Amino acid sequence: MTPPLTRRTLLTGALAAAAPLPALDLAADESPTAELHWLDGPPRETAGCAWGVPWPRGRLARGTKLALETADGAAVPVQSWPLAYWPDGTLKWTGHAIAAGSESVGYRLAPGTPANPENPVAVRREHGDLVLSNGTVEVRLASRGDVPIREIRREGRTTATTGRLVLDLQDRPDDDAGAPVRSAYRATVEQATVEQDGPVRAVVRLTGSYRRGNRRILPWTLRVYLTGGEAIRLVHSFTWDADPARDFVRGLGLRFDVPMADSTYDRHVRFGVVGGGVWGEPVRVLTGLRRDPGAAVNAAQVNGTATPPVAEWNPQVSAGYQQLAEWNDFRLTQESADHFTVAKRTSAAGSWLRHAGRGARASGFGYCGGVSGGLGFGLTDFWQRFPRALDIRGAAGATAEVTLWSWSPYAPAMDLRHYDTTAHGLDLSYEDVQEGFSTPEGIVGSTEMVLWALDRTPARSRIAALEAALTATPQLVAAPEWYHAAGVFGRWSLPDHSTSARATLEAALDNEIAFYAGQAEQRQWYGFWNYGDVMHTYDLDRHEWRYDVGGYAWDNAELGTDALLWYAFLRSGLPAHFRLARRMTRHVSEVDTHHTGRFAGLGSRHNVSHWGDGAKEARIGESFTRRFAYYLTADELLGELIRTSLRADKTLLTVEPLREVLPPQTLAPTRLRIGPDWYALVSNWLAEWERTGDTRWRDRIVTGMTDIAAFPAGLFTGEAGGAVGFDPATGHLTNLTKGDYTGGYNLAMAFAGEQILWEALDLVDVPAFKAVFLEFARYVQAPSAEKIAHYGFDFNPGVFPTIYSRVTAWAGEQLGDPAIRRRGWTAFLNDPAGKPWPAPVTIGGEVVANPVQEIPTTADFATNDFAQRGLAIISLLAIAPGEAP
C-alpha cells in the first residue's frame, strides 16, 4: 500500500507530472497543419461556413497568418481571427470563414499568407446606412429606425426591400375566456456594429427592441452575414423581459417586400420539403385547363422557366387566359413536428384553399419571384422548432409581402407561464419551486435564417440543394486525433477497442447516445422552446418519461449530458453526435439560462417548465460546456451568451444557492459551495481569460485556489456540500468553519467539476491548490483505514462512485500508483449506475398509445446515469488506460 500522504509531503514534491496527451507528430521546427473536412461530406450549396481550429500550446504566435488550400493544393480565400489564447500568448483557437462556392472534399490550414478573394466582401457607410457588398449582392442596413434591412440588390436589380422585424402580442392565451386583444410592435434599431468587414466575410450586428407607444420590450439582436455568392445569413435573437401573465406572442418573424415584375403566369412560389421534395406553382396556373396550352407552356409552368410568347400558345388558351384566377396569397404552416399544410387564395375577399398541399416536414425553404429573379428564403430547424410558417401575400400585384415566421401566428399564442400556480413538493415530485422564481425573465430565443438574391426561379433540383443547407448546416471540422493532440477540453480519450471489455464499453456509449436520439424522435422532443433538450427520468409504469413530474421532467443538461455529447463527438467525429450536442448547447445556453434580470448568469434546474425551478444556479449557466460549440463553430451569438455568465458573480449576492438550506451568515458578502458553484465560476473566468488574454480573470481563479489551499480541510471544507463565503468584488473565499469533512460532497464534481479543475490546473500554477485537490482525489473514495491513517479519523464524503471514479483514478495517475488507478476503475465498474443499460425493447399493445422503446430495467432509468457513465468511460480511458478492463 502506498504510504499515507501528508499535506507537507504533498507540498514538497510528491506530485507526479500528469501523463501528457499524445504530441503532434511534427518536428519542433515544422509548422502545424490542420486537415479539415465537411461534417456530412461535401455539400452542394452553402451560405458560407465558419468554424474553429485548436492549436497546441506554444506552436502559433499571436498574429500568425493562416492560409487554406484544398486537398489537391488549390488556394482557398479564408478569413481568420483569434478565438482563444494559451497563457503564454500563443494561439489556442482560431476562427475561420470561407465563402459559398468554396466547397471541396477536404482542406489544409497552416501558417501562410491567405489567398485574396476575386471579389472581396466589404462594408461601407453611406448616408447613415451600412452597405455590405461582394460584387454580386449588396445589402443595405439601417443604423437607426424601424427598417433594419433597407434593401437587397443583385447586380443592380432590387430583390427585396423594407426588411422589418414583426412582433404581434395578445393579452391572454387562446383558451382563456373572452376574445384576446392583439397589438403590433415595431422593432427599432438602436445600434449598428461592424464585427467583421471582409475580405471573405462581413458581419454586422444590429441591436434594438420592440416598441409600442412608450413601452419597450424584448431586446433583440440581428446579425447579418455576407460572404461571396448570392446568400445572406441572418441570426435573430431576443431576450424575454415581458410579462408572461399578460404578454402572449401571437406572431414573431421577419418581413420583406419583394418587387414582382414578370407576368403572373411567369411568377412562381416554391416551398421545400425534407428529403428533397418541392411544392411549386405559378401565380396564374395554365396547366390542367379544359384546353391544353401546349407542351412548352406546361413545361415552363412546372419548371419555373419563361413561357413561350403568348402568340405561340394554343389559341383557345391565349384568347381567354386573362379570365383565369391569379393566386395572390400563399402560406405554408408547420403545425407540429409531423404535419404541414399549404394554403392559397385569390384575395382577402375569398376563402383559403387549405388543401393546396400537405406533408410531414417542410424544410423551411421558400421562393417568391419570377423568371427574372426573386427572393429565396428559409429558416433552419423549421419543423423541429414548430410552430413555424412561411407567408406570401400580394404575389399577383406589383409588390409581394414575404414573412418568415419564427413563431407562426396560425398556431396558439406562445404561453410562457409556469405550468402551475403552486409547488408540488421537493420530497415527492423533486420540485424546488419558490415564489417568483418560475419565470422566463432573461431567457433567449433565436432563429437562423438564410436569404438568397436569385436571378431566376430556382430549378427544383437546386431547391433540394438549397434546402439541404437549411436542414443540416454545412460545417467544417477536423479529425478527432487533431482535437485530442491539441490538448483542449481537459482529459478525454480516443475510442479504445483493444479488448473485448473496452469494446463493450465503447459500444454501450454509442448505443445509449443512439437511444436518446431515437427517443427525441419517438417522444417528439421538439418545439420552439424544447428542441435540443431531453427528459430526466423514466416512469416504467406509464411507459413514459416523467414529463409532468416536477424535477423529473426536462433535463436541462443536469449532470453533464451536453458535455458527454461533445466529448462523444470529439472522439468519434460522427455527424449525429455533433448535431445532438450542438442543438443541446443551443437550448441550454438560451432557454435554460437567464441572461438578464434578477437571475442573470444563472440557470434553472430541471423541471416541467425549463425555467420553472426555484434552484437558480451557476452550474447550469457555466461556460465550460458552451465552449465546445463556440470554439468548434465560431458562433458569435453563442460567444455573446457565454459572456453573460460572468454576471453570475454579482447575482450571487442576492440569489445565494444555499439560501434555502442554511441560516443567514455575516462573514462574507454571500455564500456558495466550492463545488459545483465555485467550479462553475472558474469555468466562466477561464473562458473570458482565454478569449481576451485579460489576466484579471486568471487572477480570480488564483485567488480562490489560494484561499482553498489555506483551509485546514481543503476541498473537504464546509457544510451542505462545501459551503464557503464568497466576495464577488475580489474573488476571495472565506472559511465559515462549519461542517468540514461531513458536509456531503456528492455534487461537487457532478457538473464537470473535475474537468474544469484539470483544465485550470493546466493553465495556472498554484502548487498548494493542486496539492489539496490531489488530497481530495486520493481520499474521497479511500477505505476507512486509509482515511484514519492520514487524517486521524474516519468520515463519509457521501459521493457517487461513478462520478468520483475519475478523480480517484487521477490521484493514482498523479502519484504513479496503479492500485489507486485501479480503485477508480473498480468504483465505476462495481457501481450499479456505472453498468451499461441493456438493449432497449419495444412496448406495444393496450398499455401505450403507440409502440415505444424503453430500457428493460427493474427501476426507472435516468439521464443522470447515462451522462455520468459515459463521461466516466471517456475520462478513465484517458487517465488510467493501463488499468482498464
ZAMARGU-4260 file (C-alpha; in steps of 0.2 Angstrom, whole numbers, plus 5000, padded with zeros to 4 digits):
<rodrens>
0) 5000/5000/5000 | 5006/5017/4996 | 5011/5026/5012 | 4999/5039/5019 | 5001/5057/5012
5) 5003/5072/5022 | 5000/5090/5017 | 5018/5093/5019 | 5024/5079/5008 | 5011/5084/4995
10) 5018/5102/4995 | 5036/5097/4994 | 5036/5086/4979 | 5026/5071/4980 | 5016/5077/4965
15) 5020/5067/4949 | 5018/5075/4932 | 5002/5072/4923 | 5003/5060/4909 | 5004/5071/4893
20) 4992/5069/4879 | 4999/5062/4863 | 5010/5075/4855 | 5008/5080/4837 | 5018/5070/4825
25) 5028/5085/4820 | 5046/5091/4821 | 5049/5105/4833 | 5053/5117/4818 | 5039/5111/4807
30) 5023/5121/4805 | 5007/5113/4811 | 4994/5109/4798 | 4976/5105/4802 | 4967/5094/4790
35) 4949/5098/4788 | 4934/5090/4781 | 4915/5093/4779 | 4905/5085/4794 | 4892/5077/4782
40) 4903/5076/4766 | 4905/5090/4753 | 4889/5100/4752 | 4881/5105/4736 | 4877/5123/4742
45) 4882/5133/4757 | 4879/5151/4763 | 4897/5151/4768 | 4905/5142/4783 | 4913/5147/4799
50) 4922/5135/4810 | 4936/5135/4824 | 4953/5125/4825 | 4963/5122/4840 | 4982/5123/4841
55) 4995/5115/4853 | 5002/5126/4866 | 5016/5137/4860 | 5015/5132/4842 | 5007/5148/4834
60) 5012/5165/4839 | 4999/5178/4841 | 4996/5187/4825 | 5001/5172/4814 | 4993/5172/4797
65) 4984/5156/4791 | 4982/5150/4773 | 4969/5137/4767 | 4971/5126/4752 | 4961/5111/4745
70) 4967/5094/4747 | 4975/5095/4730 | 4984/5111/4734 | 4972/5125/4727 | 4972/5140/4737
75) 4956/5145/4745 | 4952/5163/4751 | 4950/5162/4770 | 4946/5175/4784 | 4954/5171/4801
80) 4953/5178/4818 | 4958/5173/4836 | 4946/5164/4847 | 4957/5160/4862 | 4975/5161/4868
85) 4986/5150/4879 | 4993/5158/4894 | 5010/5161/4885 | 5000/5171/4872 | 5001/5159/4858
90) 4985/5155/4849 | 4974/5141/4856 | 4959/5143/4845 | 4957/5152/4829 | 4940/5156/4819
95) 4939/5155/4801 | 4927/5158/4787 | 4925/5154/4768 | 4913/5159/4756 | 4899/5150/4747
100) 4906/5141/4731 | 4922/5136/4740 | 4916/5118/4743 | 4930/5105/4742 | 4932/5087/4748
105) 4945/5092/4761 | 4956/5106/4766 | 4973/5110/4774 | 4975/5125/4786 | 4993/5131/4790
110) 5003/5146/4793 | 5005/5156/4777 | 4998/5171/4768 | 4979/5169/4764 | 4973/5170/4746
115) 4963/5185/4742 | 4945/5183/4735 | 4942/5188/4717 | 4928/5199/4723 | 4932/5205/4741
120) 4917/5207/4753 | 4917/5225/4760 | 4907/5236/4772 | 4905/5254/4768 | 4895/5268/4777
125) 4883/5278/4766 | 4871/5291/4772 | 4870/5284/4789 | 4867/5266/4782 | 4879/5251/4782
130) 4881/5243/4765 | 4888/5226/4763 | 4894/5220/4746 | 4903/5206/4737 | 4902/5210/4719
135) 4886/5201/4716 | 4874/5205/4731 | 4873/5222/4740 | 4864/5223/4757 | 4859/5240/4764
140) 4857/5240/4783 | 4850/5254/4794 | 4859/5261/4809 | 4843/5268/4816 | 4824/5267/4813
145) 4811/5253/4811 | 4818/5245/4795 | 4833/5236/4799 | 4836/5229/4781 | 4833/5243/4769
150) 4836/5234/4753 | 4844/5219/4745 | 4850/5221/4727 | 4858/5209/4715 | 4869/5216/4701
155) 4858/5232/4701 | 4841/5223/4702 | 4831/5226/4718 | 4827/5209/4726 | 4819/5214/4742
160) 4816/5230/4752 | 4809/5236/4769 | 4815/5221/4779 | 4807/5223/4796 | 4805/5213/4812
165) 4787/5208/4816 | 4780/5205/4834 | 4762/5203/4837 | 4756/5201/4855 | 4739/5197/4863
170) 4734/5200/4881 | 4728/5182/4886 | 4730/5164/4880 | 4719/5157/4866 | 4710/5146/4878
175) 4705/5160/4890 | 4688/5167/4892 | 4685/5182/4881 | 4692/5187/4865 | 4711/5192/4866
180) 4716/5210/4862 | 4730/5210/4850 | 4744/5223/4847 | 4758/5225/4835 | 4775/5231/4840
185) 4788/5239/4829 | 4806/5233/4830 | 4818/5249/4831 | 4836/5248/4828 | 4846/5257/4842
190) 4864/5252/4837 | 4874/5245/4822 | 4891/5237/4825 | 4903/5231/4811 | 4910/5215/4819
195) 4919/5209/4803 | 4922/5219/4787 | 4930/5207/4775 | 4938/5202/4764 | 4929/5185/4764
200) 4915/5188/4776 | 4906/5204/4783 | 4896/5203/4799 | 4886/5217/4806 | 4877/5216/4822
205) 4860/5226/4824 | 4853/5228/4841 | 4836/5236/4847 | 4820/5232/4855 | 4801/5230/4850
210) 4791/5246/4854 | 4773/5251/4855 | 4770/5269/4862 | 4781/5271/4877 | 4783/5253/4880
215) 4800/5244/4875 | 4801/5225/4877 | 4811/5210/4870 | 4828/5217/4867 | 4834/5209/4851
220) 4849/5206/4840 | 4850/5203/4822 | 4867/5198/4814 | 4869/5199/4796 | 4882/5189/4787
225) 4888/5191/4769 | 4901/5181/4760 | 4903/5178/4742 | 4889/5172/4731 | 4870/5176/4732
230) 4866/5170/4750 | 4864/5181/4766 | 4864/5173/4783 | 4854/5181/4797 | 4853/5176/4816
235) 4840/5184/4826 | 4838/5183/4844 | 4828/5191/4858 | 4829/5191/4877 | 4812/5189/4886
240) 4808/5203/4898 | 4790/5204/4896 | 4776/5199/4907 | 4771/5180/4904 | 4754/5183/4913
245) 4749/5196/4900 | 4761/5195/4885 | 4757/5181/4874 | 4767/5181/4857 | 4755/5178/4843
250) 4767/5180/4829 | 4786/5183/4828 | 4795/5185/4811 | 4805/5194/4798 | 4795/5203/4783
255) 4801/5209/4766 | 4793/5217/4752 | 4798/5209/4735 | 4796/5218/4718 | 4786/5207/4706
260) 4789/5212/4688 | 4785/5196/4677 | 4768/5192/4670 | 4758/5182/4683 | 4760/5166/4673
265) 4779/5168/4674 | 4779/5171/4693 | 4782/5157/4705 | 4780/5151/4723 | 4791/5137/4729
270) 4791/5128/4746 | 4804/5114/4750 | 4800/5098/4759 | 4813/5087/4769 | 4820/5074/4758
275) 4821/5085/4743 | 4803/5087/4738 | 4796/5103/4731 | 4779/5111/4732 | 4779/5123/4717
280) 4765/5133/4707 | 4764/5148/4697 | 4753/5163/4702 | 4742/5161/4687 | 4740/5142/4683
285) 4739/5137/4665 | 4741/5118/4667 | 4726/5107/4670 | 4714/5118/4660 | 4700/5112/4649
290) 4710/5117/4634 | 4729/5112/4634 | 4740/5127/4631 | 4754/5117/4623 | 4768/5106/4630
295) 4781/5120/4630 | 4769/5131/4641 | 4766/5116/4653 | 4784/5113/4655 | 4788/5131/4658
300) 4775/5132/4672 | 4781/5116/4680 | 4800/5121/4679 | 4798/5139/4683 | 4806/5145/4666
305) 4799/5158/4654 | 4784/5153/4645 | 4784/5154/4626 | 4777/5170/4619 | 4758/5171/4621
310) 4756/5170/4602 | 4763/5153/4602 | 4750/5146/4614 | 4735/5136/4609 | 4724/5150/4603
315) 4709/5144/4614 | 4720/5147/4629 | 4729/5163/4623 | 4712/5171/4620 | 4705/5169/4637
320) 4719/5166/4649 | 4716/5183/4657 | 4700/5176/4665 | 4710/5163/4675 | 4712/5165/4693
325) 4728/5174/4700 | 4733/5167/4716 | 4738/5181/4727 | 4742/5174/4744 | 4751/5158/4749
330) 4756/5151/4766 | 4765/5135/4772 | 4762/5131/4791 | 4771/5118/4801 | 4758/5114/4814
335) 4768/5101/4823 | 4784/5091/4820 | 4775/5079/4809 | 4762/5089/4799 | 4762/5104/4787
340) 4749/5112/4776 | 4750/5124/4761 | 4735/5135/4758 | 4732/5149/4744 | 4719/5161/4740
345) 4715/5174/4727 | 4711/5189/4739 | 4705/5193/4756 | 4688/5193/4749 | 4689/5175/4745
350) 4692/5159/4756 | 4708/5150/4758 | 4710/5133/4749 | 4718/5124/4764 | 4721/5108/4754
355) 4733/5115/4742 | 4747/5105/4749 | 4751/5094/4764 | 4765/5083/4771 | 4775/5079/4786
360) 4790/5090/4787 | 4794/5106/4777 | 4812/5110/4775 | 4809/5129/4779 | 4814/5135/4761
365) 4803/5146/4751 | 4804/5157/4735 | 4794/5171/4729 | 4798/5179/4712 | 4798/5176/4694
370) 4808/5170/4679 | 4818/5186/4680 | 4823/5184/4699 | 4816/5185/4716 | 4819/5181/4734
375) 4824/5164/4741 | 4822/5162/4760 | 4822/5150/4773 | 4823/5146/4792 | 4834/5132/4799
380) 4826/5119/4811 | 4810/5123/4803 | 4799/5108/4808 | 4809/5104/4824 | 4805/5121/4831
385) 4787/5122/4826 | 4776/5131/4825 | 4783/5140/4810 | 4776/5147/4794 | 4781/5155/4778
390) 4769/5168/4771 | 4767/5176/4755 | 4754/5190/4751 | 4751/5200/4736 | 4760/5189/4724
395) 4749/5195/4709 | 4752/5213/4712 | 4767/5224/4710 | 4775/5220/4727 | 4773/5204/4736
400) 4775/5203/4755 | 4785/5189/4762 | 4786/5184/4780 | 4797/5171/4788 | 4788/5167/4804
405) 4799/5161/4819 | 4783/5158/4828 | 4768/5156/4817 | 4753/5167/4820 | 4742/5152/4814
410) 4746/5142/4830 | 4741/5145/4848 | 4749/5160/4856 | 4766/5157/4865 | 4762/5154/4883
415) 4777/5156/4895 | 4768/5155/4911 | 4774/5141/4923 | 4763/5125/4922 | 4755/5128/4939
420) 4752/5141/4952 | 4758/5131/4966 | 4773/5120/4971 | 4771/5101/4972 | 4785/5097/4985
425) 4803/5093/4984 | 4801/5076/4993 | 4788/5068/4981 | 4790/5077/4965 | 4808/5083/4966
430) 4802/5100/4963 | 4811/5115/4971 | 4798/5129/4967 | 4799/5146/4975 | 4788/5161/4974
435) 4793/5172/4960 | 4807/5161/4953 | 4797/5151/4940 | 4800/5165/4927 | 4807/5165/4909
440) 4815/5183/4913 | 4831/5184/4904 | 4830/5168/4893 | 4834/5169/4875 | 4825/5163/4859
445) 4835/5163/4842 | 4831/5159/4824 | 4843/5157/4810 | 4838/5162/4793 | 4846/5162/4775
450) 4841/5174/4761 | 4846/5171/4743 | 4845/5185/4730 | 4841/5174/4715 | 4842/5179/4697
455) 4828/5167/4691 | 4816/5155/4698 | 4827/5141/4705 | 4826/5124/4697 | 4818/5111/4708
460) 4834/5101/4708 | 4843/5116/4715 | 4830/5119/4728 | 4834/5102/4735 | 4852/5108/4737
465) 4847/5125/4745 | 4836/5117/4757 | 4849/5104/4762 | 4859/5120/4768 | 4845/5123/4780
470) 4841/5106/4787 | 4859/5101/4790 | 4870/5117/4790 | 4887/5113/4782 | 4901/5113/4795
475) 4920/5110/4793 | 4928/5100/4806 | 4945/5092/4810 | 4949/5074/4814 | 4947/5068/4832
480) 4966/5065/4833 | 4969/5083/4829 | 4957/5089/4843 | 4965/5077/4855 | 4983/5081/4851
485) 4979/5099/4853 | 4977/5097/4872 | 4960/5106/4873 | 4945/5102/4884 | 4953/5093/4898
490) 4956/5075/4899 | 4947/5063/4887 | 4952/5048/4877 | 4950/5042/4859 | 4940/5026/4857
495) 4948/5011/4863 | 4943/4994/4856 | 4959/4984/4861 | 4950/4972/4872 | 4933/4964/4872
500) 4928/4973/4888 | 4933/4990/4882 | 4924/4987/4865 | 4909/4983/4876 | 4910/5000/4885
505) 4913/5009/4868 | 4898/5000/4861 | 4887/5004/4876 | 4892/5023/4874 | 4887/5023/4856
510) 4871/5013/4859 | 4865/5024/4873 | 4868/5040/4863 | 4858/5032/4849 | 4844/5028/4861
515) 4842/5046/4866 | 4842/5051/4848 | 4828/5039/4845 | 4819/5045/4860 | 4819/5063/4854
520) 4810/5057/4838 | 4799/5044/4846 | 4794/5056/4861 | 4793/5071/4850 | 4805/5082/4860
525) 4803/5096/4848 | 4796/5114/4848 | 4802/5131/4848 | 4807/5131/4867 | 4810/5112/4869
530) 4821/5107/4854 | 4838/5101/4860 | 4833/5095/4877 | 4830/5078/4883 | 4820/5071/4898
535) 4827/5067/4915 | 4819/5051/4922 | 4808/5037/4915 | 4792/5030/4923 | 4791/5012/4919
540) 4773/5010/4925 | 4767/5023/4912 | 4780/5019/4899 | 4783/5037/4898 | 4796/5050/4903
545) 4791/5059/4918 | 4786/5075/4908 | 4774/5081/4921 | 4783/5077/4937 | 4792/5091/4945
550) 4811/5090/4944 | 4810/5073/4934 | 4804/5081/4918 | 4816/5091/4906 | 4834/5088/4910
555) 4842/5105/4907 | 4859/5095/4905 | 4858/5091/4923 | 4873/5080/4926 | 4883/5085/4910
560) 4873/5077/4896 | 4879/5091/4884 | 4897/5088/4889 | 4895/5070/4886 | 4888/5073/4869
565) 4903/5084/4864 | 4916/5073/4871 | 4907/5059/4861 | 4909/5069/4845 | 4927/5075/4848
570) 4932/5056/4849 | 4921/5049/4836 | 4919/5063/4823 | 4901/5057/4819 | 4889/5070/4812
575) 4875/5063/4823 | 4885/5066/4839 | 4889/5084/4833 | 4871/5088/4829 | 4864/5081/4845
580) 4877/5091/4855 | 4875/5107/4845 | 4857/5108/4847 | 4858/5104/4866 | 4870/5118/4868
585) 4859/5130/4859 | 4845/5125/4870 | 4854/5125/4887 | 4863/5141/4883 | 4847/5151/4878
590) 4832/5143/4886 | 4839/5136/4902 | 4850/5151/4907 | 4844/5168/4912 | 4855/5181/4904
595) 4847/5197/4911 | 4837/5202/4926 | 4836/5195/4943 | 4845/5179/4939 | 4857/5185/4926
600) 4871/5172/4924 | 4862/5158/4932 | 4852/5144/4925 | 4837/5134/4930 | 4837/5117/4937
605) 4827/5103/4929 | 4808/5105/4929 | 4792/5103/4920 | 4795/5121/4913 | 4813/5124/4908
610) 4814/5140/4918 | 4802/5134/4932 | 4813/5128/4945 | 4817/5138/4960 | 4835/5132/4960
615) 4844/5146/4950 | 4862/5140/4950 | 4879/5145/4941 | 4882/5127/4936 | 4868/5127/4923
620) 4874/5143/4916 | 4893/5139/4917 | 4904/5142/4902 | 4913/5125/4902 | 4900/5116/4892
625) 4896/5130/4880 | 4915/5132/4875 | 4914/5116/4864 | 4901/5123/4852 | 4908/5140/4852
630) 4926/5135/4848 | 4921/5122/4835 | 4909/5133/4826 | 4915/5151/4830 | 4896/5156/4833
635) 4895/5174/4838 | 4879/5173/4847 | 4885/5159/4857 | 4900/5169/4861 | 4890/5183/4867
640) 4879/5172/4878 | 4894/5164/4886 | 4900/5181/4891 | 4884/5184/4901 | 4889/5170/4913
645) 4901/5182/4921 | 4885/5191/4928 | 4883/5177/4940 | 4896/5184/4952 | 4886/5199/4956
650) 4869/5189/4955 | 4875/5178/4969 | 4874/5192/4981 | 4855/5191/4980 | 4852/5174/4974
655) 4863/5163/4986 | 4862/5144/4981 | 4861/5139/4999 | 4848/5152/5005 | 4835/5138/5007
660) 4847/5126/5016 | 4857/5136/5029 | 4853/5151/5040 | 4860/5168/5035 | 4878/5172/5038
665) 4888/5188/5040 | 4906/5183/5037 | 4906/5186/5019 | 4895/5195/5006 | 4887/5179/5000
670) 4889/5160/5001 | 4892/5146/4989 | 4898/5128/4988 | 4916/5126/4982 | 4908/5113/4970
675) 4898/5115/4959 | 4896/5134/4962 | 4914/5140/4963 | 4920/5127/4949 | 4906/5135/4938
680) 4913/5152/4941 | 4930/5146/4937 | 4925/5140/4920 | 4917/5157/4917 | 4933/5166/4921
685) 4944/5154/4912 | 4933/5156/4896 | 4935/5175/4897 | 4953/5174/4901 | 4957/5163/4886
690) 4946/5173/4875 | 4953/5190/4879 | 4970/5187/4887 | 4964/5198/4901 | 4974/5192/4917
695) 4961/5199/4929 | 4950/5183/4926 | 4965/5172/4929 | 4969/5181/4945 | 4951/5177/4951
700) 4955/5159/4949 | 4971/5160/4958 | 4964/5170/4972 | 4951/5156/4975 | 4963/5142/4973
705) 4975/5151/4986 | 4961/5153/4998 | 4955/5135/4997 | 4973/5129/4999 | 4974/5138/5016
710) 4958/5130/5023 | 4963/5116/5035 | 4951/5104/5027 | 4955/5109/5009 | 4941/5103/4997
715) 4933/5094/5011 | 4928/5111/5018 | 4911/5116/5023 | 4893/5110/5027 | 4879/5107/5015
720) 4891/5101/5001 | 4905/5113/5004 | 4898/5130/5009 | 4911/5144/5010 | 4909/5163/5009
725) 4912/5172/4993 | 4916/5190/4989 | 4911/5194/4970 | 4921/5210/4971 | 4938/5201/4975
730) 4935/5183/4971 | 4940/5178/4989 | 4933/5163/4998 | 4930/5163/5016 | 4931/5148/5028
735) 4914/5148/5038 | 4922/5134/5050 | 4907/5123/5049 | 4904/5105/5043 | 4921/5101/5037
740) 4923/5083/5031 | 4904/5079/5035 | 4896/5091/5023 | 4892/5078/5009 | 4901/5082/4993
745) 4891/5071/4981 | 4888/5085/4969 | 4905/5094/4970 | 4911/5086/4954 | 4895/5081/4946
750) 4894/5096/4934 | 4911/5093/4925 | 4920/5099/4941 | 4935/5088/4938 | 4937/5093/4920
755) 4936/5112/4925 | 4949/5109/4938 | 4960/5099/4926 | 4960/5112/4913 | 4963/5126/4926
760) 4977/5117/4934 | 4985/5115/4916 | 4984/5134/4914 | 4988/5141/4931 | 5002/5137/4943
765) 4996/5136/4961 | 5005/5121/4968 | 4996/5122/4985 | 4979/5121/4977 | 4985/5106/4966
770) 4990/5098/4982 | 4973/5100/4991 | 4965/5094/4975 | 4976/5079/4975 | 4972/5075/4993
775) 4954/5076/4990 | 4955/5065/4975 | 4966/5052/4984 | 4955/5050/4999 | 4937/5054/4993
780) 4934/5035/4990 | 4948/5028/5001 | 4944/5014/5013 | 4942/5020/5031 | 4958/5013/5037
785) 4967/5025/5024 | 4957/5040/5030 | 4961/5036/5048 | 4979/5034/5044 | 4980/5050/5035
790) 4968/5062/5045 | 4967/5053/5061 | 4948/5050/5060 | 4936/5042/5048 | 4922/5051/5038
795) 4910/5048/5024 | 4911/5061/5010 | 4894/5055/5003 | 4899/5053/4985 | 4893/5044/4970
800) 4906/5031/4965 | 4904/5033/4946 | 4905/5052/4947 | 4921/5051/4958 | 4929/5036/4949
805) 4939/5048/4938 | 4946/5059/4951 | 4951/5044/4961 | 4960/5037/4945 | 4968/5054/4943
810) 4975/5053/4960 | 4983/5037/4956 | 4990/5044/4939 | 4997/5059/4948 | 5005/5048/4962
815) 5011/5035/4950 | 5001/5022/4960 | 4992/5009/4949 | 4982/5002/4964 | 4973/5019/4966
820) 4971/5020/4947 | 4963/5003/4948 | 4952/5009/4963 | 4945/5022/4951 | 4940/5009/4938
825) 4933/4997/4952 | 4922/5011/4959 | 4915/5013/4942 | 4913/4995/4937 | 4905/4990/4953
830) 4893/5004/4954 | 4875/4999/4948 | 4874/5017/4940 | 4890/5013/4930 | 4883/4997/4922
835) 4878/4999/4904 | 4860/4998/4900 | 4853/4983/4891 | 4847/4985/4874 | 4830/4994/4873
840) 4814/4984/4870 | 4798/4989/4861 | 4782/4991/4872 | 4766/4990/4862 | 4748/4985/4864
845) 4735/4992/4875 | 4747/4999/4889 | 4753/5013/4877 | 4745/5024/4864 | 4759/5020/4851
850) 4773/5007/4852 | 4788/5014/4861 | 4806/5009/4866 | 4812/5009/4883 | 4826/5001/4893
855) 4821/4985/4902 | 4827/4989/4920 | 4820/4984/4937 | 4820/5003/4942 | 4816/5019/4932
860) 4831/5024/4922 | 4838/5041/4922 | 4848/5053/4910 | 4860/5057/4925 | 4866/5039/4925
865) 4868/5039/4906 | 4878/5056/4906 | 4890/5051/4921 | 4893/5034/4915 | 4898/5040/4898
870) 4909/5054/4905 | 4917/5041/4916 | 4922/5029/4902 | 4929/5044/4892 | 4940/5050/4906
875) 4945/5034/4914 | 4952/5028/4897 | 4962/5044/4896 | 4969/5044/4914 | 4971/5025/4918
880) 4971/5016/4902 | 4983/5003/4908 | 4970/4998/4922 | 4955/4997/4910 | 4947/4980/4909
</rodrens>
